[in-house]
Amino acid sequence: MPRLVGQQLVLIMLVLISGSAMARQNQQQQQHISNCQDVTDYFPYCLVFLKGYNHRPSQQCCVHIKLLNVIAKGDYKHIHERRRICQCIEDMVKGTSPFIPLRIRALPKYCRMKLGFPISNHRDCSRV
């Protein structure tokens, strides 16, 4: 009988621990989504240009890339912000058609600005 009680206690503890781990993972996913909200809101305006569907970036693309640029350069945590924006872009376009490298290089020229964060098809954002 005491052995059965001990096994039940172990089972209950395992359920609690796994439930806690699942809740923590869900919280991290929700935090990542909220951490990327600005990129989710601003970056899609440039996708049609970067993927080759439009010959020039739209005015909205340039305005929104400039807003992301302000975020990337705007505070004392700019390296963290550059990495965050980089990772959010990577996550957003994962599994879609790739960017055209020539378009990535042309975007700052068309929008008359210098990018404060990297845009690429595959990048290790931790090394930004």
C-alpha positions in Angstrom: 0.0 0.0 0.0 2.7 2.6 0.9 4.5 1.7 -2.4 1.3 2.5 -4.3 0.9 5.8 -2.6 4.5 6.6 -3.5 4.0 5.8 -7.1 0.9 7.9 -7.2 2.8 10.8 -5.7 5.5 10.4 -8.3 2.9 10.3 -11.1 1.2 13.5 -9.8 4.6 15.3 -9.6 5.4 14.3 -13.2 2.0 15.6 -14.4 2.6 18.9 -12.5 6.1 19.3 -13.9 5.1 18.5 -17.5 2.1 20.9 -17.2 4.4 23.6 -15.9 6.9 23.0 -18.8 4.1 23.2 -21.4 2.7 26.4 -19.8 6.2 27.9 -19.9 6.7 27.0 -23.5 3.3 28.5 -24.4 4.2 31.7 -22.6 7.5 31.9 -24.5 5.7 31.5 -27.8 3.2 34.2 -26.8 6.1 36.5 -25.8 7.9 35.9 -29.1 4.7 36.8 -31.0 4.3 40.0 -29.0 8.1 40.7 -29.3 7.7 40.6 -33.1 4.5 42.6 -33.4 6.2 45.6 -34.9 8.0 43.5 -37.5 4.7 41.7 -38.3 3.0 45.0 -38.7 5.7 46.8 -40.8 7.8 44.3 -42.7 5.1 42.7 -45.0 4.8 45.9 -47.0 8.3 45.1 -48.4 7.8 41.5 -49.2 6.4 42.0 -52.7 9.5 44.0 -53.6 12.1 41.7 -51.9 10.6 38.6 -53.5 10.5 40.2 -57.0 6.8 40.8 -57.5 7.2 44.6 -57.8 10.0 46.5 -59.5 10.2 49.1 -56.8 9.3 49.2 -53.1 6.1 50.9 -52.3 6.0 54.2 -50.4 4.5 52.2 -47.5 7.4 49.8 -47.6 9.9 52.6 -47.2 7.9 54.3 -44.5 7.6 51.1 -42.5 11.3 50.1 -43.0 12.3 53.5 -41.7 10.1 52.9 -38.6 11.9 49.6 -38.0 15.1 51.3 -38.5 14.3 53.8 -35.8 13.5 50.9 -33.5 16.8 49.2 -34.4 18.9 52.3 -33.8 16.7 54.1 -31.3 17.8 53.1 -27.8 20.7 51.9 -25.8 19.7 48.3 -26.6 20.2 48.7 -30.3 22.2 45.5 -30.7 19.4 43.5 -29.0 16.8 45.3 -31.2 18.8 44.5 -34.4 19.0 40.8 -33.4 15.3 40.8 -32.5 14.2 42.3 -35.7 16.5 40.0 -37.7 15.1 36.9 -35.9 11.5 38.1 -36.4 12.1 38.6 -40.1 13.7 35.1 -40.3 10.8 33.5 -38.5 8.2 35.4 -40.6 9.5 34.3 -43.9 10.6 30.7 -43.0 9.2 28.3 -45.5 8.3 30.9 -48.1 10.0 31.8 -51.3 13.4 33.4 -50.8 14.3 37.1 -51.1 16.2 38.2 -54.2 19.7 39.3 -52.9 19.8 42.2 -55.4 16.5 43.5 -54.0 17.9 43.4 -50.5 20.8 45.5 -51.5 18.6 47.9 -53.5 16.0 48.5 -50.8 18.1 51.1 -48.8 18.8 52.9 -52.1 15.2 53.1 -53.1 14.1 54.1 -49.7 17.0 56.6 -49.3 18.3 55.2 -46.0 20.9 52.9 -44.4 19.4 49.8 -42.9 20.0 49.4 -39.2 19.3 45.7 -39.2 20.1 42.8 -41.6 17.7 41.3 -44.1 18.6 38.0 -45.6 17.3 34.6 -46.5 19.3 32.7 -43.9 21.3 34.5 -41.2 22.5 33.7 -37.8 20.9 36.6 -36.0 22.8 36.0 -32.9 25.9 37.2 -34.7 24.4 40.5 -35.8 
